[in-house]
Amino acid sequence: MKLSVGGETFTHTVNFADQNRVRDVEKDVNDLYTKWRKRFPGMTDRTVMAMVAYQFATHYKELMAMYEEASRLASECLGLIEESSAD
C-alpha cells in the first residue's frame, strides 16, 4: 500500500487485516506533523519530522515498559495461584 507521511510517499507491504491500523497510524503521524509544522514555522520539515518520530518513539518505549511490568505482575500472580493450588 502507498503511504504518505509528512509529505513523503512510500510503499509499504502490509497484511490486509492490518491496513486499517496502518492508515490510523498514518493519520496520527500526519496530524501531529501538521500541528507542529504550524506551531513551529521556522523549523525545517526534517526537524519537525524528527520531533514527531521522537514523540512516537517515546510513547512506544513507555508502552513497552508498561507491558513488561504488566507481564511481570501477571507471572507473579500466576505463581501465587499455582502455589495456592498446590497446597
C-alpha positions in Angstrom: 0.0 0.0 0.0 1.1 3.6 -0.6 1.5 5.8 2.5 2.1 9.5 2.7 3.8 10.8 5.8 5.0 14.4 6.2 4.7 15.0 2.5 6.8 11.9 1.7 5.2 9.0 -0.2 6.4 5.4 0.1 5.2 1.9 -0.5 4.8 -0.4 2.5 3.8 -4.1 2.4 1.0 -4.8 4.9 -1.3 -7.7 5.6 -4.8 -6.9 4.5 -6.0 -7.3 8.1 -3.6 -4.6 9.3 -4.4 -2.0 6.7 -6.9 0.0 8.9 -4.4 0.1 11.7 -1.7 1.3 9.3 -4.0 4.0 7.9 -4.8 5.1 11.5 -1.0 5.4 12.2 -0.5 7.3 9.0 -3.3 9.7 10.0 -2.0 10.2 13.6 1.6 10.9 12.4 0.3 13.4 9.7 -2.0 15.1 12.2 0.9 15.7 14.7 3.2 16.7 11.9 0.7 19.2 10.5 0.0 20.6 14.0 3.7 21.0 14.8 4.5 22.4 11.3 2.1 25.2 12.0 3.3 25.7 15.6 7.0 25.8 14.7 7.0 27.6 11.2 10.7 28.4 11.5 11.8 24.8 11.7 12.6 22.7 8.7 10.3 19.9 7.6 13.1 17.5 8.6 13.4 18.8 12.1 9.6 18.7 12.6 9.5 15.1 11.4 12.4 14.2 13.7 10.3 15.7 16.6 7.3 13.6 15.5 9.5 10.5 15.3 10.8 11.2 18.8 7.3 11.7 20.2 6.1 8.4 18.9 9.3 6.5 19.9 8.8 7.9 23.4 5.2 6.6 23.5 6.4 3.3 22.3 9.1 3.0 25.0 6.6 4.0 27.7 4.1 1.3 26.4 6.9 -1.3 26.3 7.8 -0.5 29.9 4.1 -0.8 31.0 3.8 -4.1 29.1 6.9 -5.5 30.7 5.6 -4.5 34.2 2.2 -6.0 33.4 3.8 -9.2 32.3 5.9 -9.4 35.4 2.8 -8.9 37.6 0.9 -11.5 35.6 3.7 -14.0 36.1 3.8 -13.2 39.8 0.0 -13.7 40.1 0.2 -16.9 38.2 2.9 -18.1 40.5 0.8 -17.3 43.6 -2.2 -19.1 42.1 -0.1 -22.2 41.3 1.3 -22.1 44.9 -2.2 -21.9 46.4 -3.4 -24.7 44.2 -0.6 -27.0 45.3 -1.5 -26.6 48.9 
